Amino acid sequence: MSYTSAGIMILIGIFLVVTNEKYQTHGIGFINAGSIVIFITFIKARRYGKRPLKDERTIKIGAYGLSYSWLITFILISLLFWIDLFDIVHLTVKQILAILMFTMIVTAKGIQWYLF
């Protein structure tokens, strides 16, 4: 399934690059995304083999990682509130959202990786 969707993404990207100069960056993006999906699918297949991807242990570790990530993000939101209240640093909404999204992703995956 993943290999098929990755192949379709790569073909769409090649089609966009070849046929339309206006959408070349989009086409390159599709090619890169398809390549990443193939790479991740290959690594997962090699790592797990015939074993199931999820069991009780992995589900529990994932839940712990996400709950710790939520707590860290909540603390960061509180910290950003106080930074804004005391006007320590002037941040735009885009910057705050970028900080929060980056923190959520990095802490969730980092904590899950550590717990595994």
Secondary structure, DSSP 8 states (H G I E B T S, - for coil): -HHHHHHHHHHHHHHHHHH-GGGHHHHHHHHHHHHHHHHHHHHHHHHHTTS-S--HHHHHHHHHHHHHHHHHHHHHHHHHHHHHHTTSS---HHHHHHHHHHHHHHHHHHHHHHH-
